[in-house]
Amino acid sequence: MRPRRPLVFMSLVCALLNTCQAHRVHDDKPNIVLIMVDDLGIGDLGCYGNDTMRTPHIDRLAREGVRLTQHISAASLCSPSRSAFLTGRYPIRSGKWHQGLNCDSRSDQCHHPYNYGFDYYYGMPFTLVDSCWPDPSRNTELAFESQLWLCVQLVAIAILTLTFGKLSGWVSVPWLLIFSMILFIFLLGYAWFSSHTSPLYWDCLLMRGHEITEQPMKAERAGSIMVKEAISFLERHSKETFLLFFSFLHVHTPLPTTDDFTGTSKHGLYGDNVEEMDSMVGKILDAIDDFGLRNNTLVYFTSDHGGHLEARRGHAQLGGWNGIYKGGKGMGGWEGGIRVPGIVRWPGKVPAGRLIKEPTSLMDILPTVASVSGGSLPQDRVIDGRDLMPLLQGNVRHSEHEFLFHYCGSYLHAVRWIPKDDSGSVWKAHYVTPVFQPPASGGCYVTSLCRCFGEQVTYHNPPLLFDLSRDPSESTPLTPATEPLHDFVIKKVANALKEHQETIVPVTYQLSELNQGRTWLKPCCGVFPFCLCDKEEEVSQPRGPNEKR
């Protein structure tokens, strides 16, 4: 009987670390550095054809490794179990966690990275929201909150002193005055708490291990501190085997960018943020070289989604460019939302400068890293990923994938079929597509992100069919009149989809309203609800694009 797969929505890195405690990599195995950018369009990088964006460090990584051109985001491939984890010594997680933090209390931290196989964590436990940056009034607001908290403390001390003095007979004050002061504190606190609902306080924070180091965080410097943490980790463990997963806050809105990079690109704030991200990638790569780790380190670079087309401030575009591909972030089927950069470098093991056009997936990282590190994959579930090493090293010509199933949330939108007949065709059948707003705009600009089901999607029966080898932009659906194999392909895909769905065990959707943040479960640095702190020392900002390294 074929193993079944629970419909679980964990991040890919969770799938990379859980057998960490059961196995330890050997000293002759490579170090592993996984770098994931947030919402980077495949058309944003020079090595993928952009000649107006400066990304020299990522371009260099591509020249020194293998570039994947049909690399599919795991965000659209959500059906397989990713509750299995991979072996790794001293695994570090730096950057966005995005899996939640607390379950039943403000301090239980049941979903902390330490409970998912990591030995060290520094980063942001939630996603970036627009409130995190920019906020010109932030410093004034924080100063006011600090003074307000001091005022409340002083009034409370005064109330306690007067109450004790009244009871002891040392002072003669009317009880009405004391009760009025107590009421004043309650009213002041209630008014403050009622207005103190901005995500700036509850979602925009940084943690080192279990400790909150900034609340709210200074978003424009957060990336620099994360890079510093990662480099420090590389230096501390340069004599040992490690796994580092660096999850960028860049290039997600609101695009917090340092002054050194603001206004330096040809593409506004988004371009500035991309070029700053590239500089940070360069710092990590330089550290790998400086610590003598280059030849024994597998570096993998990718993005979690395609560019967010609908991200705008007024008429200014704050999202990425997906090249010739239709759609963007949040669209579970169209190529622009699911086709992402994929670069792998391992000097001496992976030939430099190779270009691979075969379909691959972020899900492939689990079996690939298991293969190179001596880890083992779980045998009690379906693992949809494939070991990429034979393809990367040129030992095989074609991807091991035959079918890839593309989801939007828990809803299947499309199926990709890669026949094993050397025809070169890559068929894709769309069962569901988003309704663009306005029509023909290519995005969902009214709702800011396309929906996965309901009235804002179109259901296709029979599905729309494309051959990506001939029509990568998915511009013209095939019909029985224009494609002799149309009916055969539709039937083949339908049979594969049926078999796939039989392996799925539905479970509670982990990103539903059941897990939406509640204020009483939010982490707090200080005495709730006065959750304010800044324990970070100022760090040097990344050099501008014209400065010498």
N, C-alpha and C positions, 0 to 999 in steps of 0.2 A: 504493500500500500504506500502510495506516495505521501511523504511528509506534508503536513499542512502548515500554513503560515498564518499567524495571527495578524490582523490588520492593525499594526502598531505604528505610531508616528513618533519615532525617536530621531535625533540628529544622527548623521552618518558617523560622527566621531564616537558616539555611544556604541555603535557597532564595532568600533575599532579597539575597544579597550577592556571588555569585561573578562576575557580569559587571561587578563593581565596578572591576576593573582594565581592562576593555575599553572602558568608557564612563565619562564624567564628566557629572554633571548640570549643567545650565546655571544661571547665577545667578538666572534668573527662575523657576526651579522651586522648589517648596516644600521647607522642611525637613520631616523625617519623624521623629516620635517614636512608637515602638511600645512599649506597656506591656503586659506579660503577667504575670498573677498565677498562682500555682501552687495548683490545686485549689479555686478559689473557686466556690461553688455559685451558680447563677443566682438562687436565692431569697434570697441574702444581702444584696442591695443595695436601698437605698430606692427607686431608680429602677426596680427590677423588682418592686416591691410589698411589700418588707419594711418594716414600720412600727415595728420594735423594735430595729433596728440603725442606728447613726449613721454614715452614709457621705455627709456633705454635699458633699465635694469631687468624688466620682465622680458624685453626683446632679447637681451643677452642670455637670459635663462633659456629661452626658446632655441637660440642658436646652439647652446651647449647641451641641449637635450632633445626630447621628442615632443612634437606639437600635434595634438589631437584636434581634428577639425569637425568631427561629428560626435562630440562629447556631450552626454545628456545629463542634465541636472537630476540629482536624486530627489529634489523637491517635487518632481513630477512622477516619480517612480515609487510611490508610497506604500504599495501593497505588501512587499516582503517584510518578514520579521527583521528588525534591526535591534533586537534585544540581546544579540550575541556580541561579545566584545573580543578584542584581540590582545595578544601578548605585547607587553612593552615594559621596559625598565625605565624608571623615573619618568613616567609620562607627565607632561605638563600641558595644561590648557590655558591659553592666554587669549583674551578677547571676549566676544559675545557668547554667552552660554545659551540663552533662549529656550531653556527647558523648564523654567520655573525654579522656585527655590523652596518655599515652605508648604507644608501640608495642613497642619492643624493649629500651629501657633507661630508667632512671629520669629521664633528662634529655633524651631526644630530642624530647619534646613535639610529636609528629607530628600530634596532633589539636588543637593549640592554636588558639584563635580567629584568631590571626594567619595561620594557614594556610587560613582559610576566608573571607578577604576583609575582616576587621576591621583597622582601623588602631590601635585602642586597646582594651584589655580590662582590666576590673577585676571580680573576682567570685570565685565558688566553682566550681571545675572539676567537682565532683561534686554529687550530690543530698544533701539534708538527711536525716540518719538520727537516730534517737532519741537516740543517744549524744552528739549535738552540743549538746543543751540539754534540760532543765536538768541540771546535774551539780554538786551542792553541794560535792563533795569535789575539784572540779577544781583549785582553787588550791593546796590541800595536796598533791595528787598531782603537780602540775607542779613545785612547790618541791622535793619529794622527788626527782624525776627530775633536776633541775638539780644538787642536792647529790650525787646518785649519780654523775653524769657527772664532776663535779669530783673526787670520791673516786677514780674510776677513773683519771683523768688523773694525780693525785698518786701513786697506787700505781705506775702505769706509769713515771713519772719516777724513782721510787725504785728500781724494778727496773733501769732502764737505768743509773742511777748506780752501783748496787751491782755490776752486771755489768761495767761499765767499770773500776770500782775493783778488782774481783777479778782481771780480766785484766791490769791494770797493776801489781798487787801493792801498791796503796795501802791496801786494806782486806782484812781477813781474815774472810770470812764463808763459811759452808758453802754449797756449791752447792744442797744440799737446801732451804735457806731461799729461795734465789732461785727454784728450780723450784716451790716451794710457793706463792710469791707469784704466779707466772705462772698456775698452776693456779687460784688463788683468783680472779684477774681473769676467767679464762675461765668459771669456774662462776658467778661473779656476773653476768657479761654474759649467759650463757645463761639463767639464772633470770629476769633482767630482761626479756630479749627474749621469752621464752616467755609471760610475763604481759603483755607490752606489745603486745597484739593488738587492743585496742579501736579501733573505727572513729573514736573521738574524735581519735586521732593521725593516722590515715592518710587519712580522708575529710573531716574537718572542718577545712578550711583555706581561706585567701583568697590570691588572687594579683593582683598589679598587673603587667600585661604578662607577662613570663616569670618574674618574681620572686615567691617566696612571701613574703607579708608577715605572716601569722599562721598558726602551726601548733602546737597546735590553735587555732581561732579562738574569739573571744568572740561567740557566736552572737547574743546579745541586742543587741549594738551593730553587727553586720555590716550590717543594713539601713540604719542611719543613715549609715554610712560610704559605702555605695553611693549613697545619695541625694546626699551631699555630692560624690562624684566626678561624678555626672551633672550636677549644677548647675554644678560647675567647668567641665565640658566645654561646657555651654551658653554659659557666659560667654566662654570662650576662643574659641569659634567662632560667636559671635553675628553676626559680619559675613560669615559664609560659609554655604554650603549644606551641610547635614549630615544624617546618619541616625543616630539614637540608638535602640538597642534596650535597654530596661530590663526585665530578667527578675527578678521578685521571688522572694526566698526565702519570703516570706509567701504563702499562709497554709497552707503544708505543715507537717505534724507534724515536729518536736515543738513548733512554735509559739513560737519564741523571741521574747519580748516584753519591752520595757523596763518599768522600775518605773512610769514615768509613765502607762502604759496598763493595767498589770495590775490587775484588779479593777474596771475602770471601765464595763464593758458589762453587758448583761442576759443574756449568753450565755456566761458563763464565759471560760476562757482563749481559746477559739476566737473569741468575739466581741471580746475585747480585741485579738487579733491582727488581725482584720479592720479594726477601727477605727484601729489604728495604721497599717496599710497605707493606708487612706484618707487619713490625715494626710500620709503620705509622698507619695502621688499629688498631694495639694494643694501640697506644697512644689515639686514639679516643675512643676506648672501655674503656680504663682506666679512661678517663675523664668522660664518662657517669657514671661509677661506683663512682668515687670520688665526683661527684656533686649530688649523691643520686638519679640518674635518671634511674637506671637499670631496676627496676620493672615496670616502667611506660613508657618504650621506646621500640617501635618496630624498630628493626634494620634489614635492608635488604641489602645483599651483592650479587653483580653479576658482569658480564662483558658484554661489548657491542658486542663483536665478539669472535669467537674462535681465537686461536693463528695464527699469521701471518707467515705462513711457508716460504714464499719467502724472508723474511727480513734477509738479510745476509750482512756481511762486509767481502769480500774475502770468505774464507771457514768457517768463524765464524758465527754460527747461532744466530740471534738476535730476533727470534720469538719464540712463545710458542710451547707447546706440547699438542696435542689434543687426547692423549691416543689411544684407539683402533679405533677412528672414522676417516673416510676418509675425506680429504679436510681440508680447513682452511679459514681464513678471506677472505671475498670478494666472497665466493662461496655461492650462495643463496639457494642451495639445500643440498649439502653433509653435513652430521652430524658434521664433524669437524669444519665447519665454523659457524654453527648455534647453536650447543649444548654448553651451557655455565654453569659455576657454578651458583647455586642459593641457598642462605642460609637465613633463616628467624628466628630471635630470638625475643621472647616477653615473658619473664619469667612470669609464672602463667597463661598465656593465650594460649601459644603454647607449647605442651609437648616437653621436651628436648630429644635429641638423636634420633628423628624419621628420617626415611629414606622414601622418597616418590618417587616412580618410575613412577608415572603417568605423562603424558605430561602436562606441564605448560609453561607459556610464560612471558616474560617481559611485554607484554601488560596487564597481569593480575594485575600489580601493581596499575593501575588507579582505577579499581573497588574495589580492596582490601583496598587501603588507603581511598577511599571514604567511604567504609563500616565501618572501625574502627574509622574514624574521624567525622562521621556524615555528610559528604558531599553528594551531589546528582549528579548523572550522567546526561549528556545531553540526551534529548529524541528525538532530531531532526536528529539523525544519528545512524549508526550501530556502536556499541561498541563491538569489537571482544574479549576484555579481559573478564575474569571471576573473581569473588570474590574468593580468595584462602582460606579465613578463614575456611570455613567448611572442606576443605581438610586438611589444616594445623592442625586443632584441632581434626581431626579424626572422625568428625561427618558424613562424607561420605567416601566411599571407592574409588570412581573414579573421575577423572577430569571431569569437565563440558564440556570440549572441545570435539567436534566430528571431526571437520575438522580444520586444520591449513594450511594456504596458504603461501608458502615460496617464497619470491621475491629476485631478484638480481637487485638493483636499482628499476626501474619501470617495470621490466620484470619478470613475474611469471616463476619460475623454477621447483617447486615441490609442491605436495599436500600431507599432512599427514591425514590419516583417522584412528580414534580410535573408532571402533565399540562398541556399548553399550550392547553386547551380552555376556559379561564375558568370551570371548574366550581368552583374553590376547594378541591378535594380535594388532600390530601397523603397518598399511600399509603405505607405502610411494611410490608415483608415481612421477618419474622424467620426466618432459617434455623437459627440457633443461639441459645440463651439460657442464661445461667448457672443452675445449680441453687442456689437460695437456701438458706442454712444459718443458723438452722433454717428449715423450709419456711414460706412466706408472710411471712417477716421483711422481705423487700425488699432484703436484703444477704447477703454471704457472711461472716458473723461468726466462723465457725470458722477459716477460712483467712485472714481479715483483708483479702483482696482476691479477687475472683472470678477463676476460671481461664478460659482461652480455649478449651480443647479437652479431650478425654478424658472420664473418667467424671463429672466435675463440671460438665458442660454437657449440655443436652438438644438433640438434633437433630430438626428439624421437617420432615416431608415429608407433606403439603404445608406450606409455611411458614405461620406465624401472620401474619394480615393485619389491619392497623389503618388507619383513616382519621384522621390526626392533626387534621384540621380539625373533626372531630366528637368525637374521643376523644383529646385530647392526653395524657391520663394513661395511655393504652394499657391500659385496664382490662378491655375485653371484646373478644376476637378476633372478627373477622367470619367468617361461614360462608356457603356457597352459599344457605342458607335465609334468612339475614338480610341478605345483600348480593347483589343481582342481578348486579353486575359482578365478583363474586369471582373466578370462573374466568378471565375476561378479564384482570383485573389481574395475577393470578398468572402467566399466560402471558406477558404483556407484560414483567413484571419479569424472568422467567427468560430471555427472549431478550436483554434488555439486559445481564444478568449474564454470559451466555455471550460476548457480544461484548466486554465489559469484560475478562474473563479471558483472552481471546485476545491482548490487548495487553500482558500481564504476562510478564516474563522473570524467573523465580525466581533469586535470588542468596542468598548466605550471610546469614542473619539477623544483623544487626549488633548486636542486643542479646542474643545468645545467651551461653551460658557461655564461648564463645571470647573474649569481651571483658570478662568479669568481672575486677574488679581483683585483682591479685596483689601481695603485699607488696613484692616486689623491683622492681615497676614503679611503685610509689607515689612521688609527689614527696616530697622531703625538704629541709627547711630546717635546715641544719647538717650534722654528720657522722653518717651513717647508723650505727646506728639511733637515735641521739639527735637526733631531728628535732623540735626545739623552737625557736620564735622568736616574737617579738611586736614588729614594726617599725611598728605603727600608733600614732599619737598618739591620745590620748583625744579623742573628738569630742562635740560637744554633742548630747544626745539630743533626739528630736522632742518638741515641746511636748505637754502633755496636752490632752485634748479640751476642757477648760474654760479653757485659757489663751488669751490674745490672740495673734494672729499678728503 
